[in-house]
């Protein structure tokens, strides 16, 4: 049964991390079945990977973040908590909030983990978050706790759990996220190989590699002379008609691109890479694919938000609460992303939405003006309903017949 366990993961599968010791996020080798070594730089050189990673990290990083305090009536934004300074002003001396959240999300998309060093003041309050390279970090589980081993040029530095802000992707044990780059290296290796093949084909002017055959045995001098005469056949600058003499024949040793279906293969790999990152291929300019996510831009944005972006936002919010807030603070404070910008329809759709909100008493006119980045108006803070746009507080008087309704 040993071979069965190795193939199907019985008795300890390959994706399970050891109970103690270093916790791995993926395969320990970058070698692919295509023969290429695929690291993060090679993967990001692929246009499909670059587009997917950029789309997710820039979208998540650019969404507004609010810091909220729970109140008896619900919640209200606050600028008095240290989270406001970290996520609205500056997380550290080198970055603004956008750059920090974008960099951390990029690590999460590629490696399934994102790490930042937490600097605290004398009272233990976080005052700085500095990103650390995910590919240099190894979480290690020992004695019922986790320490973080970071490889620096000067050697290894070990961080305690409370000093690391760790956002985890999909995980089998909750300790370390699984690396999309590691587990999809073979698919990306095929994509990289196709790119290399196309580049080499163009570099030789489209002339395939091949051999020269003759109908007799050549001496060493004749063989060298023949090689020198025809060595330019694969040179990019070569052009015109080649004349082969004395029974010499050119035999290509490379499969023609048409026979390899290179265009179809590269198109297929584009969809494969998009599938890895759960990005609809039409959002990375795949014109060959139509979308089933709805016919309007609003419906497409809703699908992208729900199935691609929302898990990242939830992981951000959960990690902030778990790693940066004390148990007492968790009851009173939290952060939340404002996704309204992603859901905005065209002007006609927004007008219909706002009209319903104002006429049914669940948004004030000043709240609507705020969503459109307009200044408030005096008297615009009253909730109204459709009966002559009467303030909600006056409805009891209407029901008692104490107020006259003018048509």
JOCORSUL-V370472 format. One record per residue. D_CENTER is the distance of its C-alpha to the mean C-alpha in Angstrom with 1 decimal. Layout:
d_center=D_CENTER
d_center=D_CENTER
//
This chain:
d_center=39.3
d_center=37.5
d_center=35.9
d_center=34.8
d_center=33.1
d_center=31.3
d_center=30.1
d_center=29.3
d_center=28.5
d_center=31.7
d_center=32.9
d_center=29.7
d_center=26.8
d_center=24.7
d_center=21.5
d_center=23.6
d_center=23.8
d_center=27.3
d_center=29.0
d_center=29.6
d_center=28.6
d_center=25.3
d_center=22.4
d_center=20.3
d_center=16.6
d_center=17.2
d_center=19.9
d_center=21.9
d_center=22.1
d_center=20.0
d_center=22.8
d_center=22.0
d_center=24.7
d_center=24.8
d_center=26.1
d_center=23.3
d_center=21.8
d_center=18.0
d_center=16.6
d_center=13.4
d_center=15.3
d_center=16.5
d_center=13.2
d_center=11.8
d_center=15.2
d_center=14.5
d_center=13.9
d_center=11.9
d_center=9.3
d_center=9.5
d_center=9.3
d_center=6.2
d_center=4.2
d_center=6.7
d_center=6.7
d_center=3.9
d_center=5.0
d_center=8.4
d_center=8.8
d_center=8.4
d_center=10.3
d_center=12.9
d_center=13.9
d_center=17.3
d_center=17.9
d_center=21.4
d_center=23.5
d_center=26.0
d_center=29.3
d_center=30.7
d_center=34.1
d_center=36.8
d_center=35.9
d_center=32.1
d_center=30.0
d_center=30.1
d_center=28.0
d_center=29.2
d_center=29.1
d_center=31.4
d_center=28.9
d_center=27.3
d_center=23.8
d_center=24.6
d_center=25.2
d_center=22.0
d_center=19.6
d_center=21.8
d_center=23.7
d_center=22.4
d_center=20.7
d_center=22.7
d_center=25.1
d_center=22.7
d_center=19.8
d_center=19.5
d_center=17.4
d_center=14.8
d_center=14.5
d_center=14.3
d_center=11.6
d_center=9.4
d_center=10.3
d_center=9.9
d_center=6.4
d_center=5.7
d_center=8.1
d_center=6.9
d_center=3.9
d_center=6.9
d_center=9.8
d_center=9.4
d_center=11.3
d_center=11.6
d_center=15.1
d_center=17.4
d_center=21.2
d_center=23.1
d_center=26.3
d_center=28.9
d_center=32.2
d_center=35.6
d_center=35.1
d_center=31.8
d_center=29.8
d_center=26.3
d_center=26.7
d_center=23.9
d_center=20.3
d_center=19.6
d_center=16.4
d_center=17.2
d_center=15.8
d_center=14.2
d_center=15.9
d_center=19.2
d_center=19.2
d_center=21.1
d_center=21.8
d_center=25.4
d_center=27.2
d_center=30.9
d_center=33.6
d_center=31.6
d_center=29.0
d_center=26.0
d_center=26.1
d_center=23.4
d_center=24.5
d_center=23.0
d_center=24.2
d_center=25.5
d_center=27.8
d_center=30.7
d_center=30.0
d_center=28.3
d_center=27.7
d_center=27.7
d_center=26.2
d_center=27.4
d_center=25.0
d_center=25.9
d_center=24.8
d_center=21.2
d_center=18.4
d_center=16.2
d_center=13.1
d_center=12.9
d_center=10.7
d_center=12.9
d_center=16.2
d_center=19.7
d_center=21.5
d_center=19.6
d_center=20.2
d_center=17.2
d_center=13.9
d_center=13.7
d_center=11.9
d_center=10.0
d_center=11.3
d_center=14.7
d_center=15.3
d_center=14.3
d_center=16.1
d_center=19.0
d_center=17.3
d_center=15.6
d_center=19.0
d_center=20.7
d_center=18.5
d_center=19.3
d_center=22.9
d_center=23.2
d_center=22.1
d_center=24.6
d_center=27.3
d_center=26.9
d_center=27.1
d_center=30.2
d_center=31.8
d_center=31.6
d_center=32.8
d_center=36.0
d_center=36.6
d_center=35.7
d_center=38.7
d_center=37.9
d_center=39.1
d_center=42.5
d_center=45.9
d_center=49.4
d_center=52.1
d_center=55.9
d_center=58.9
d_center=60.6
d_center=60.3
d_center=59.5
d_center=60.6
d_center=58.2
d_center=59.2
d_center=58.7
d_center=55.3
d_center=54.2
d_center=55.7
d_center=54.0
d_center=50.6
d_center=51.2
d_center=52.3
d_center=49.4
d_center=46.6
d_center=45.3
d_center=44.5
d_center=40.8
d_center=40.6
d_center=38.3
d_center=41.3
d_center=43.6
d_center=44.7
d_center=47.8
d_center=49.8
d_center=50.3
d_center=53.8
d_center=54.2
d_center=57.8
d_center=60.0
d_center=58.3
d_center=54.9
d_center=51.9
d_center=48.2
d_center=46.2
d_center=42.4
d_center=40.6
d_center=37.1
d_center=36.1
d_center=35.8
d_center=32.4
d_center=33.8
d_center=34.8
d_center=31.4
d_center=29.8
d_center=27.4
d_center=26.2
d_center=25.7
d_center=23.9
d_center=21.4
d_center=20.8
d_center=20.3
d_center=17.8
d_center=15.7
d_center=15.6
d_center=15.1
d_center=11.9
d_center=10.6
d_center=11.9
d_center=10.2
d_center=6.7
d_center=8.9
d_center=8.8
d_center=12.4
d_center=13.7
d_center=15.8
d_center=13.0
d_center=12.5
d_center=16.3
d_center=17.5
d_center=21.0
d_center=22.4
d_center=20.5
d_center=21.6
d_center=19.8
d_center=21.2
d_center=19.2
d_center=22.2
d_center=24.2
d_center=23.4
d_center=20.5
d_center=20.8
d_center=20.5
d_center=17.5
d_center=15.8
d_center=16.9
d_center=15.6
d_center=12.0
d_center=12.4
d_center=14.1
d_center=12.2
d_center=8.5
d_center=8.3
d_center=11.4
d_center=10.6
d_center=8.3
d_center=11.3
d_center=13.8
d_center=12.7
d_center=12.9
d_center=16.3
d_center=17.6
d_center=17.0
d_center=18.7
d_center=21.6
d_center=22.0
d_center=21.7
d_center=23.1
d_center=25.7
d_center=29.0
d_center=30.3
d_center=32.4
d_center=29.6
d_center=27.4
d_center=30.2
d_center=30.4
d_center=27.1
d_center=23.4
d_center=20.5
d_center=18.9
d_center=16.5
d_center=18.3
d_center=16.6
d_center=19.8
d_center=18.7
d_center=16.2
d_center=19.2
d_center=21.9
d_center=24.0
d_center=26.5
d_center=29.6
d_center=31.6
d_center=29.2
d_center=28.7
d_center=32.5
d_center=33.1
d_center=30.6
d_center=32.2
d_center=35.7
d_center=35.2
d_center=33.8
d_center=36.8
d_center=39.4
d_center=38.4
d_center=38.2
d_center=34.7
d_center=33.6
d_center=36.0
d_center=36.5
d_center=35.3
d_center=32.1
d_center=31.6
d_center=32.5
d_center=30.0
d_center=27.2
d_center=28.5
d_center=28.8
d_center=32.6
d_center=35.1
d_center=36.9
d_center=40.3
d_center=43.3
d_center=43.8
d_center=40.3
d_center=39.3
d_center=41.4
d_center=39.9
d_center=41.9
d_center=42.6
d_center=44.1
d_center=47.7
d_center=48.5
d_center=45.2
d_center=47.1
d_center=45.5
d_center=44.5
d_center=46.8
d_center=49.8
d_center=49.2
d_center=51.6
d_center=54.3
d_center=53.8
d_center=54.1
d_center=57.3
d_center=58.7
d_center=59.1
d_center=57.2
d_center=58.2
d_center=55.6
d_center=56.2
d_center=55.3
//
